Amino acid sequence: MSRKTLIILALVLVPVALMVLLGWIGGQFPNAHFVIAYAIGATLTVLLAVGLFALTFYSSRSGHDEQIGNEQDSDEA
């Protein structure tokens, strides 16, 4: 597995593991639907954030941001 994949897995699994541990310690364990919904929500949130950051970096490195700035300057003149 790549390092990137391991980081994503850690970001998803650490909160779930903490929730399970706190459930056992506190005597109240959340039902399975809550755990599944939490895991899916956390996974999708991380994937959305990674995707948006990747698009931002791609746009910056490929020069798309500079092209927009140049078009706006020529329209104003």
Phi and psi in degrees as GROMACS dihedral restraints (atoms count N, CA, C in turn):
[ dihedral_restraints ]
;  ai    aj    ak    al  type     phi  dphi    fc
    3     4     5     6     1   -79.5    20    10
    4     5     6     7     1   164.4    20    10
    6     7     8     9     1   -64.9    20    10
    7     8     9    10     1   -37.2    20    10
    9    10    11    12     1   -61.7    20    10
   10    11    12    13     1   -43.7    20    10
   12    13    14    15     1   -63.8    20    10
   13    14    15    16     1   -40.8    20    10
   15    16    17    18     1   -64.5    20    10
   16    17    18    19     1   -37.8    20    10
   18    19    20    21     1   -65.6    20    10
   19    20    21    22     1   -43.4    20    10
   21    22    23    24     1   -63.3    20    10
   22    23    24    25     1   -43.2    20    10
   24    25    26    27     1   -61.9    20    10
   25    26    27    28     1   -40.4    20    10
   27    28    29    30     1   -64.5    20    10
   28    29    30    31     1   -41.3    20    10
   30    31    32    33     1   -64.4    20    10
   31    32    33    34     1   -28.0    20    10
   33    34    35    36     1   -87.8    20    10
   34    35    36    37     1   -43.3    20    10
   36    37    38    39     1   -80.5    20    10
   37    38    39    40     1   -29.0    20    10
   39    40    41    42     1   -63.0    20    10
   40    41    42    43     1   -48.5    20    10
   42    43    44    45     1   -62.4    20    10
   43    44    45    46     1   -37.0    20    10
   45    46    47    48     1   -65.9    20    10
   46    47    48    49     1   -42.5    20    10
   48    49    50    51     1   -64.1    20    10
   49    50    51    52     1   -40.4    20    10
   51    52    53    54     1   -63.4    20    10
   52    53    54    55     1   -40.3    20    10
   54    55    56    57     1   -63.9    20    10
   55    56    57    58     1   -41.8    20    10
   57    58    59    60     1   -65.0    20    10
   58    59    60    61     1   -45.0    20    10
   60    61    62    63     1   -61.5    20    10
   61    62    63    64     1   -45.9    20    10
   63    64    65    66     1   -66.0    20    10
   64    65    66    67     1   -31.3    20    10
   66    67    68    69     1   -66.1    20    10
   67    68    69    70     1   -40.9    20    10
   69    70    71    72     1   -70.7    20    10
   70    71    72    73     1   -39.4    20    10
   72    73    74    75     1   -67.9    20    10
   73    74    75    76     1   -42.7    20    10
   75    76    77    78     1   -78.6    20    10
   76    77    78    79     1    -9.1    20    10
   78    79    80    81     1    84.9    20    10
   79    80    81    82     1    -6.3    20    10
   81    82    83    84     1  -118.2    20    10
   82    83    84    85     1   120.6    20    10
   84    85    86    87     1  -109.1    20    10
   85    86    87    88     1   127.3    20    10
   87    88    89    90     1   -64.1    20    10
   88    89    90    91     1   150.3    20    10
   90    91    92    93     1   -68.5    20    10
   91    92    93    94     1   167.9    20    10
   93    94    95    96     1   -63.7    20    10
   94    95    96    97     1   -35.1    20    10
   96    97    98    99     1   -62.6    20    10
   97    98    99   100     1   -40.1    20    10
   99   100   101   102     1   -65.3    20    10
  100   101   102   103     1   -43.2    20    10
  102   103   104   105     1   -64.8    20    10
  103   104   105   106     1   -43.3    20    10
  105   106   107   108     1   -65.3    20    10
  106   107   108   109     1   -44.8    20    10
  108   109   110   111     1   -63.7    20    10
  109   110   111   112     1   -39.5    20    10
  111   112   113   114     1   -64.9    20    10
  112   113   114   115     1   -43.6    20    10
  114   115   116   117     1   -65.2    20    10
  115   116   117   118     1   -43.2    20    10
  117   118   119   120     1   -65.5    20    10
  118   119   120   121     1   -43.6    20    10
  120   121   122   123     1   -62.9    20    10
  121   122   123   124     1   -43.1    20    10
  123   124   125   126     1   -66.0    20    10
  124   125   126   127     1   -41.5    20    10
  126   127   128   129     1   -63.5    20    10
  127   128   129   130     1   -47.2    20    10
  129   130   131   132     1   -66.1    20    10
  130   131   132   133     1   -35.4    20    10
  132   133   134   135     1   -64.9    20    10
  133   134   135   136     1   -44.7    20    10
  135   136   137   138     1   -65.0    20    10
  136   137   138   139     1   -43.3    20    10
  138   139   140   141     1   -63.5    20    10
  139   140   141   142     1   -39.4    20    10
  141   142   143   144     1   -63.7    20    10
  142   143   144   145     1   -44.8    20    10
  144   145   146   147     1   -63.1    20    10
  145   146   147   148     1   -43.8    20    10
  147   148   149   150     1   -63.3    20    10
  148   149   150   151     1   -42.8    20    10
  150   151   152   153     1   -63.5    20    10
  151   152   153   154     1   -42.9    20    10
  153   154   155   156     1   -67.3    20    10
  154   155   156   157     1   -40.3    20    10
  156   157   158   159     1   -64.1    20    10
  157   158   159   160     1   -40.9    20    10
  159   160   161   162     1   -62.8    20    10
  160   161   162   163     1   -42.0    20    10
  162   163   164   165     1   -64.4    20    10
  163   164   165   166     1   -37.7    20    10
  165   166   167   168     1   -63.5    20    10
  166   167   168   169     1   -47.6    20    10
  168   169   170   171     1   -66.5    20    10
  169   170   171   172     1   -39.6    20    10
  171   172   173   174     1   -63.3    20    10
  172   173   174   175     1   -44.3    20    10
  174   175   176   177     1   -62.2    20    10
  175   176   177   178     1   -40.8    20    10
  177   178   179   180     1   -68.0    20    10
  178   179   180   181     1   -43.8    20    10
  180   181   182   183     1   -76.0    20    10
  181   182   183   184     1   -27.0    20    10
  183   184   185   186     1   -86.2    20    10
  184   185   186   187     1    -7.7    20    10
  186   187   188   189     1    91.2    20    10
  187   188   189   190     1     5.5    20    10
  189   190   191   192     1   -63.4    20    10
  190   191   192   193     1   -35.0    20    10
  192   193   194   195     1   -65.4    20    10
  193   194   195   196     1   -40.2    20    10
  195   196   197   198     1   -68.8    20    10
  196   197   198   199     1   -35.5    20    10
  198   199   200   201     1   -63.3    20    10
  199   200   201   202     1   -40.8    20    10
  201   202   203   204     1   -64.7    20    10
  202   203   204   205     1   -43.0    20    10
  204   205   206   207     1   -62.1    20    10
  205   206   207   208     1   -40.5    20    10
  207   208   209   210     1   -67.6    20    10
  208   209   210   211     1   -37.7    20    10
  210   211   212   213     1   -66.5    20    10
  211   212   213   214     1   -39.7    20    10
  213   214   215   216     1   -67.8    20    10
  214   215   216   217     1   -37.3    20    10
  216   217   218   219     1   -65.0    20    10
  217   218   219   220     1   -40.7    20    10
  219   220   221   222     1   -73.0    20    10
  220   221   222   223     1   -28.4    20    10
  222   223   224   225     1   -70.7    20    10
  223   224   225   226     1   -33.7    20    10
  225   226   227   228     1   -74.7    20    10
  226   227   228   229     1   -27.6    20    10
